Amino acid sequence: MLDDLMQFLIVLAVSTVLLVVAGQWIAHLFSSPNHGVIERGTYRLLGVNPDEKMSWKRYGLALLLSNAAMLLLGYVLLRVQAWTPGDSLQRAAQSPDLAFNTAVSFTTNTNWQAYSGESSLSNFSQMAAITFLMMISATTGLAAAGGFIRGLSRKNTADIGNYWVDFTRALYRLLLPCSFLLALLYIWQGMPQTLTADVVVNTLEGLKQHIILGPVASFESIKHIGTNGGGFFGMNAAHPFENPTPLTNTVHMLSMLLVPSALTYAFGSMLGRRSQGWAFFAAFLVMFIGFLSLIYSAEQAGNPLLTSLGVDQTQSSTMGGGNLEGKELRFGVAQSSLFATVTTAATTGSVDAMHSSLTPLGGLVPIAQMMLNNVFGGIGVGFISLVSYAILTVFLVGMMIGRSPEFLGKKIEAREMKFVMLAMLAHAFSILGFTALASVLPSTMDSLSNMGPHGFSEVLYAYTSGTANNGSAFAGFNANTPFFNTTIGLAMLVGRYLTLLPLLALAGVLAAKKAVPAGPGTLSTATPLFTGLLIFVVLVVGGLTFMPALALGPIVEHLLMLDGITF
C-alpha cells in the first residue's frame, strides 16, 4: 500500500514540476510578437496574413473549415487504402461508415477505434492518415486555448488573435519537437520504429508467426503528448510494443498530463495572475485525487464474487492482490488504476488495462471523469471547460448575494451565460440522447458482450467517450456497425465543435467588454474558498445531469455485486 502511494506521489510531483516549465513556454509561444523563419514560410505557402486580427467568428470559422478539410483528407486516405503503397499484407480499405467514424475520431482528438489497428490499417495509413490527424487535432485544441486565454486577457477589442499563427506556433514550437524527443526515448526503451510491415518468426512450438511492426514510437509520442489515445495495436498501451517498460508507462502518464496542466500556468502568466492559474490547477488536482482514490480503493478491495469462489485477493509481500482481471501483471492494480484515472482525466483514451474488467465503482470513475470533461481534460479544451464552470460558479454566487457577477474584472451577463449553458447542454444532450436512442434499438443487443447494467454501461461509456473526445471503451462492445459508426461519429462532432465554438464566442464577448475595478463585494477567484466552490459546482452540476444514467449502470451493478448477483 505504501509503495503504491509513493508511486502516485512521484508521478504527481514530477507532473507539477513539468507543468511550470511547459506553462512558461506555452505562455511565451502565444505572446511572442516574433515569427520564426519556418513559420513565415508556412504563412506564405498557405497564403495567410499573420498580422490579421481575428474576431471570435473569424477565428472559429478558420478552425472549423481547416478541420473539415483535414477530416475529408483523412476519409479519402482510408477509403483508398487498398491502392496506397508499402503494405505487404494488402489490407483492405475501410468501409464508408467506418472510414467516416475513424476520420471524425482522429480529427476531433477522440481517437475512438471501431477497428483493430494492426489488422485494419497499413503503415502508410497509420502515418499519413492517423498520425497526421493526431498532430492536427492536438494542435487545434492548443490553438483554441491560446485564442480563448487571449480573449479573457483583453478588453475593449474584438480581436482574440490569429488562428493560423496560434496553430503554426503550437505545431512547430511545442508539439513537433516534444513528439520527436519523446519518440527517441521510446525507441531507446524498445518500441519499434520501422516501415517494415511485419516479420516472420519461429515460435517455441516450431510454427511460423507473423508479428506486426511499424512506426510505433512516432505514433505513441503524439498519441500521448497530444492527449489522443488511439492504439497502433488493438491492445493499445497494454501491448508490449506500445508500452514495453515501467518507464514508458510512467512517461505515457506524464505526457498525457503535461499540456492540460501546463495551461493553468500559462493562463496565469498571460493574464499576470499566477495565483489564479494555481487555483485552477488545484481544482484539477483535488478532483483527480478524489477519483484516483475511488478507483484504487475499489480495485484493491477486489471482487467479492471472486472471493466467494476461493480466489485470494489479499495484498501481501509476494502478491499485489486486488482485482487483477483485465490487467497486465507487470503494472498491477496501482499502475493500472493510476493510468485509467489519468487517461480519462486528460480525455486521452490510451489504456494499459481493460476498463470493462474494472469493478463497478472502478468503472464508474472513467465514465464520470469523461462526463465532467474538466478534470484536466483534453489538450486545450479541458482547461476551457473548467473556466466555463468557473464563470458559472461566479454567476451562481453573484445571484445568491444579489451582486452582478464579475470574472477577471469583466461583468458576467446574460449573453455570456447563454454561451456557457449552450456548451454544457450540448455535451449532456449528446451523451444522454445518443445513449437513450441506442438503448431502445433491438439491434444494440447484438453489439453487447454483457447484459443487464454492465451492458448499459458499455453503451453509456461509448457515447460518453465519443462526446468527451476520449476514445477509450469498455472492451467487448462491438461498435463497428453502420449505426454505431455514424452516431458515435456525430457524438464526437457535437462534443468537439458545439462545445468549443460557444466558448470561443464567450472569449470574444469578454474581450470586447471593458474592465471594471474590483470593489469590496468582488468575489476573488484566486482563493481556496473559490476553488472549493468551483469543485462543488462541477460535481453538483455533473451529478444532477448524469447521476440517473450512472445509477442504471455502474451503481446498480455494484449493489448487485455486493448481493452476489451477476449477469
N, C-alpha and C positions, 0 to 999 in steps of 0.2 A: 504493500500500500504506500509506504513512504517513498519507495523508488518511483512509483507511478506519479506521485505528486511532484517529485523532483523533475521528472520529465516535463510535466505540464509547465512548471515554473520556468524552466530553462527556455522552452520554446516561446513563452510569453515575454520573458525578459529580453531575449535576443530580438524578437519582433519589435519590441518597444524601442530598442536602440536603433534598429534599422529604419524605423519609420521617421526618425528625426533626420537622418541623412537623406533618405529618399524624399521626404517632405520639403526640405530645403531646396533640393534640386528641382522638384516639380514647381515650386513657387517661382524659382528663377526662370524655369522654362516658359511659364505663362506670363512673366512680367518683363522679360528682356526685350529691349527695343531693337536689338540687332538680329539680322538674318544671316545664317551661315551660307557658305558658297553653294553647297549641295541643295540647300533649301531654296535659294534664289533660282537655281537651275530648274528645280522642280516646279516652281511657280511659273516660270517661262514656258516650260513644257506643257503644263496644264492650261496655260492661258488665263491665269487668275491674277488679280491685283492684291498683293499682300497688304497694301495700305488701305484697302476698302474697310470702312466702318460698317458693321452689320447690326441691324436691329435683330431682335429675337426671331422675328418672322423670316428674315433673310438667312439667319444662322441655321434655324431649324429646317428651312427648305433645302439648303445646301447639304445638310446632314442626311435628310430623307432621300433626296434624289441620288446622292452618291452611294448610299447604302442600297438603294433599289438597283442601281447599275451593277454593283458587286454581286447582289443576290442573283440577278439574271445571268451574269457570267458564270457563277458557281453552278447554277442549274444546268446551263448548257454543257459545261465540262463533265458533269456527272451523267448527263444523258448520252454523250458521245464517247464515254469511257472505252467502249469496245474498239474504237478506232484510234485511240491515243497510243503513243509508243511506249516501249520499255516494260511491258507486262508479259513475262514468260508464262504466267499462269492463266492468261487470257480470261480475266474476269469480265463478266457481262456488265453492261450499263445498268444503272438503277432505273426502276420503273418511274413513270411520270409523278405519281403521288409520293413515292419515296424520295425522289430527287428534289421535289418541292420541299418536303419536310426537312431534308438534310441541308439544302441551301439556305432556307429560312433559319434553321437552327444555328448554323455557324455564322451567319450574318448578324444575328441578334445576340451573339455571345452566350447562347444557350448550350449548344453542343449536345443536345439530345440526340441519341443514336438509336434508330429503329433497325439497325443493321449491325453486323459484327465486322469491325474494320478489316481484319486480316483476310476474310473471305469475300468481302464485297468491293473493296477499293484497291486499285493498283497504286504503286508508289508514286506514279505521276499524279493521280487524283489526290493522294494524301498530301502532296506538296502543293500542286497548282490550285487545287480547289480548297482543301480543308485547312492546311497550314496558312495559306494566303488569307482565307476568310477569318481565321482565328486572329491573325495580326490586325486585320482591318476592323473587326468588331471591337477588339480591346482598345484600339486607337480611337475609335469613335466615342466610346464611353468616357475615355480620359479627356478627349477634346470637349465633350459636352460638360464635363465637370469644370473644365477651365472657363468656359463661357458662363456657366452658372455662377461660379465664385466671383468672376469679374463683374457680373451684373449686380451681385449683392454689395460689392465694394464701391460701386459708382453712384453718383447722384446727378439728377437733372440732365440725363442723357439717354438717348435711345440705343446707344452703342454698347454691345456686350462683347465686342472683339471681332475677330475674323476666323471663321471656322477653318478655312484652309491653312492658315498659319498655325492654329492650335493643333490641327490634325497632323500636319507635317512635322512640327516640333515634337509632339508626343511620340511619333513614329521614329524619327531619326535620333532624337536626343535621349530617349528613355527605353522604349520597348525593344528596338532592334539591338542596341548594344547590350542591354541586360539579357536578352534571349541568347545572343551569341556567347556571352561569357558563361551563362548557365548551361548551354549545350556542351561547352568544353568540359565543365565539371561533370556533367552526366556521362560523357564519353569516357572520362577518366575512371568513373565508377562502374563502367561496364555496359552502358547502353549501346546498342548497335547504331551506327550512322553510315549507311551504305545504300547504294542504288540497286544492289542485288536483291531480287525479289524473294529468293528462298535458297536454302541449302539442304542437300540430302545427306542424312547421317545414318549410320548403322546403330540400331538400338541394342540393348543388352540381350534382347530376345532373338537377335540375328535378323531382324526385319529392317526395312528401309523406311525412313520417316522424313517428310518434308517439314522443315522449320522455317516459318515465315520471318523474313528480315525486312529492313527498310530504313529510311531516315528517321529513326525513332527519337534520337536525342534532340534534334531540332524541333520536332513535333512537341515533345514534352516540355521544352523550355517555354514556348509561348503559351502552351496549354495551361501552365500554372501561373506564370508571371502575369498573364492576361486574364486570369480567372475564367478560362474557357472550360476545360474539363473533359472534352471528348477523348476517347481512348483510341490509340493506334491499333490495339488489340481489343477483342471483346471483353476480356477480363479487366481492362483499364489498368489502374495502378496496382492491382493485385498481381499482375503479370510480372515475372522476374525481369523481362526486357524493359518494361516501363518503370520498374521500381526495384532495382537489384539489391540495394543495401539499406541498412538503417539510416545511413547518412542521406541517401536520396529521398527516403520517406520524410525525413525532417526538413530537408530543403524544399520538397514539394509544399509542405505546410507553410513554411516561412515565405515562400514565393507567393502563395495564394493570399496571405495576409498583408503583404508588403504595400502594394499601391492603395488598396482601400483604407488601410490605417494611416498611411502617409498623407492622404488627402486631408485629414484633420489638421495635421501640422502645416501643410501647405495653405489651407484655408486661413489659419491663424496668422501666418506670415504675410499673406497677400492683403489681409484686412488690417494688419497691425494689431491684432487681438489674439495673441498667443494663448491667453487663458481660455478664450472661447474655443479654440481648437482642442485644447486639452480636455475641456468639459465634454465636448462631443466624443472624443476618444474614450473618456471614462464611461460614457453611456454605452458605447460599443462593448467595452471590456466587461462591464458589470453583467450585461445581458449574455455575453459569450460565456463567462464563467458560470453563470446560473444554468445555462443549457448544458455545458460540459459536465457539471456536477450531476445533473439529472441522468444523462446518458451513461456516464461512467458508473454511477451507483446502481443503475438498473442492470447494466451488463455484468458488473462484477458480482451482483447478487445471484445471477444465474437464472435459469428457467425451472420453476418448481415442477413442471411436467416431466422434465428430465430427471430431477431428483427422485421423483416417485418411481422411476424406472431403475434406480440404483446407480445413476451416474454421479460420480463425485465431482462437485463443482467448487470445492473449498480451496481457497488460496493457501499455498504453503511455500516453503523454501525451494521446493522442487517442481511445483506446478503453479501456473498462473491462475488457474481457477476461473470461475465465472462462465458466462455463456460464450463458448468458442465456436458455435455453429456459424458457418459462413465467413470465418475469419482466418487470416494467414497466421499460423502458429509463430512465425518469426516476428510478428508485430504484437500479437496478443490483444487482450482486452483494452489495455491502456492506450497504446498507439492507435488501435482501430477506433476507439471512442473519440480520441482527440482528432483524428483525421476526419471522421464523419462530421464532427462539430465544425471543424474548420471549413470543410468543403461546402457545407450548406450555409454556414455563416457568411462566407465570401461568395456564395452562389456560384461556385466553380463547377461542381458536378463530378470531379475526379473522385474515384473511390478505391480504397485498398481493402475493403471488406464489403460483403453483400448486405445492403441495408434491409432487404426483405427478411434476413435472418436475425435481425436485432429483436430484442424483447419488445413487447408492445410499447412500453414507455420509452425505450431506447429508440424505436422507430418514430415515436411522436416528435422527438427533437429535430430531426432533419426536416420533417414536414412543417413544424411550427416556425422554424427559423426562415424557411422559404416563404411562408405566409406573411411573416412580418417584413421580410425583404430589406431590413436595415440593421441587421446585426453584422456590421462591417459591409455586407452587400457586395455586389459585383463591382468591377473596376469603374469608378465614376458614379454609377447610378445608385449604389448603396449609400454613399455619402449624401447625394442629392435627396434621396428618400428620407434620410434621417433629418435633414434640415427642414424638409416639408413638415415632418412631425414636430419639430421644434417650433415652427410657425403656428401649427395647430395648438400646441401647448400654450404659447403666448396668447393666442386668441381666446382660448378657454379661460385662462387665468384672468385676462383682462375683463372678460364678460362677468366673471364672478365678483370682481372687486369694483365693477362699474367704471372702468377706465379704458380709454381707447388703447388697444394693444399696440405695442411697438416691438420691432425686432431690428437690431443693429442700427438704431437711430431712424428707422422708417416706420410710419404708421401702417398697420395691417388693417385693410378694409375689406369690403365685401368682394371686390374683384379678385384680390389675391386669394381669398379663401375659396372662391369658386374653382380656381386652378388647382389648389391643393386637394380639394374634395374630388375633382374630376379624376386626378391621378389615382387617388386611393380607391375610388369606386370602380374604376376600370380594372384595377388589379383584383379586387374582390369579385367583381362580376365575371371576369374571365375564369377564375378558379372554380367558383361555385356553380356558375352557369353551365360550363362545359362538363363538369363532373355530374351535375344533375342530368344533363342530356344523355351522357354515356350510360348512366346508371339505369335509365328506363328503357334502353335498347336491348332487346333479347340477344342480339349478336355479340354484345360485350362479354357475355358469359364464355364465349369461345376463346377469348383472349386472356382469361384469368387462369392462373395456376392454383388459386385458393378460392374457397367460397367463404361466405359469412363476412364478418367485419374486416378480416385481413384482405379479402378480395376487394371490398370497398376501399380500403386503404391503398391498394395498388392503383386504382383508378384516380383517387384523390391525389396521390403522390404524383402521378403522371401529369395532371393538369396544373398542379402547384409548381412542379419542377419546370414545366414549359413556360408558364406565366412569369415565374420569378427568374427566368433565363438562367436556370441552374443546370439542368441536363441529366442529373442522376436519376435513377429509377429503382423501384422495388423489383429485384430480379425475378424473372419468371413471367412477367407481364408481356404479352405479345402485342406490341404496338404497331407492327408492320402490316397494317391493313389500310385500305383506302380511307375508311372513316377516321381512324386514329391519326394517320399521317396528315390528313387535312385539318382536322380540328385541333390537334396539338400544334400544328404549324400556325394556325390562326391565333391560338393562345399565345404563342411566342411573339407574334407581331403585336398583339394587343399589349402584352406585358412589357415590350420594349418601347414602342412608339407612343401609345396612348397614355403612358405614364411619364415618359421622358419629355415629350414635347410640351405638355401643360406646365411642367416645372421649368422648362426653358422660358416659357411665356411669363411665369412668375418672376424669374430673374429679370426679364426685360421690363416688366412693370415696376419692380422695385428700383431698377437702375434709373428710371425716369422720375422717381419721386425725390423730393428734397429732404434733406436730413433735418430732424427735429432735435433740439437739445434735450438731454436727459433731465428729468425732473425728480422731485422727491418720491413720486409714486411709480417711477420707472422700474420695471422688473429686470433685474440683472440676469442675463442669460449665461453668465460665466461663473456660476457658483455651484457648490454641491447641492444646494436646495433645488435649483433649476434642473440639474442633471437628474436628480431623483424624480422630479415632476415629469420630465421628459420620458424617462423609463416607464413611469406609471401610465402615462397616456399611451405610449406604444403598446404596452401589454393589455391595457383595458380595451383600446380600440380593436387591437388584433383579437383579443379574447371574445368580445361581443360579436365580431364578424365571423370568426371561424370556429368557435368552440362547438356549436352544434354539429358541424361536419366532423370535427375531431372526436366528438362523443360517439358518433356512429362507427368510427374506425378504431384507432388505437386504444382509446379509453375503454370502450366496451370489451375489446379484445383482452385488455389487461385484467378486467374484472372476471371475465370468463376463465382466463388462465389461472387466476387465484382459486377459482372454484373447480379447477381440474377439467374444464371443458375445452375441447379443441375441435377444429373443423378439418 
